[in-house]
Amino acid sequence: MLKVLFLCTGNSCRSQMAEGWARHLKGDVIDAYSAGVATHGMNPNAVAVMGEAGVDITSQHSKHVDELAEVAFDYVVTVCDNAAESCPVFRGNAKIVHQPFDDPPRLARDAANEEEGLAHYRRVRDEICDYVASLPNILESTNHG
């Protein structure tokens, strides 16, 4: 199985969604992890919209990338620009792939109401689902940084 790390800034939303989708859709071919260059705790809206889609991420927790230093990843997928810019060096031959997604908490700050805010989470959740559904093939055809 491929070991894939989804890396984001705070490991609270996008990377958690990606890990959840990978476990749900690709658990037979991908050993999925997520982490952040910092830890911000689990975003409750991310947990809620993933639950709406039938994916339970309540057992996941926010982790700093250093907690996974001993894991030899095949791929590290950075899901935000900040993580790509501050991506640490990984042991082994991990290939780094940058696949940015919009930041739902940032977008939701300007929402008129809660439902409008959740729409941002749902859109990004679905975009991440589509990306994860293309794994691992898309990884092997992507230019690596």
N, C-alpha and C positions, 0 to 999 in steps of 0.2 A: 504494500500500500504506500502511496505517496504521502509524505508528511508535508502539510501545507500550513503555513502560518499566515493569518490575516492580521496585518499590523495597521494601527491607527494611532491617533494622538492619545486619547484617554481610555481606549478599550471599553467604551460605555455604550456605543450605538452601532456604527457601521461594521466594525470588525466583529462585534458580537453577533450581528445579523448574519454576516458571512459564515462565521463558524457554525451557527445554527442551521443555516441552509445546507452547508456542506455535510454536516452530520446527517441531516434529514434526507437529502437527495443523493448524496454520493458516499455514504458511510461504508459502502462495500469496496471503494477504490481509493478513498482519501481519509487519512487520519488528520482531522482538522483541529487547529488551535487558533486562538486569538490572543493578542496582547496589545499593549500600548507603550508609547515612549514615556507615558505617565499613566496614572490610574485615577479615573474619575468616578468609579462605581458604575453599577448597571443603570442605564437610563430606563425609567419605568415605562415611557412611551414606546421604546424599542421592544421591550418585553411584551407589552400589550399588543402591538400590531403584529408581532411574530406569532403570538397566541391566536390572533384572529385568522392567521393563515394556516393554523394547525401545527405550528412548530413551537415547542416548549423550550425556552432558553432560561428558565428560572433556576436551573442547577448550575449554570455558568456563572463565573464571577470575573470581575475586572482584575487583570494581571499586568504587571510590568514585564516588559520584554526580558529583563534580566532573570526573571523566574524561570525562563525557558532556555537559558544559556546552554544547557547540556543536551538539548534536543538537536539532532542533526536533520534539519529541514531540507527537503528537496526544493521547495519553492517558498518564497516570502512574497506575499501580495500586499503591497501598500495600498490602502483604500482611501487615503487622503494625502494632500500635498505636503502637509507638515511632516507626516511620517516618512514620506519619500525623501524629504530634505534632510531629516535627521535619522535616517535608517542606520542602525548599528551594523557592525560587521558580525556575520554569523559564522560559526564553525562549520567545517565541511565545505561542500560545494553548492550551497543554496543559491538558486537562481532568483534574482530580484525582479518582480514584475510590478509595474505601477498601473493600477486600475482605479482612478479616483471616482468617488461618488459624492454628490452634494451632502452637506452637513444638515440633517433634519433639525437638530436643536437650534442652530443658527437661523434657519429659514422660518421655523415656527415662532421665533421671538416676535416677528412682525405680523403674525397672523391675527386676524380680527377676532377669532374665537378658538376654542379648543378643537372643534371639528376641522376647521381650516388648518390648524397646526398639525393635527394628526394626518391630514392628507399628504403633507410633505413626508412624514415617516412612511406612509403606505407606498408612495411613489418610489422612494429610495429602496424600501424593502423589496418591491417587485423588480427594480433594476438589478439589485444584488442577486435576487433569485435567478433572473435570466442569465447573469454572468456565471454564477455557480453551476447552473445547469449545463453550461458549456464546458465545464471542467471534466477531466484534465486536458482535453484536446487543445483548448485555447491557450493553455500554458506552454505547451510544446511548440506552438506556432508563433509565440510572442517574442519580440526582441527583448532581451534581458539587459537590465542596467548594471 
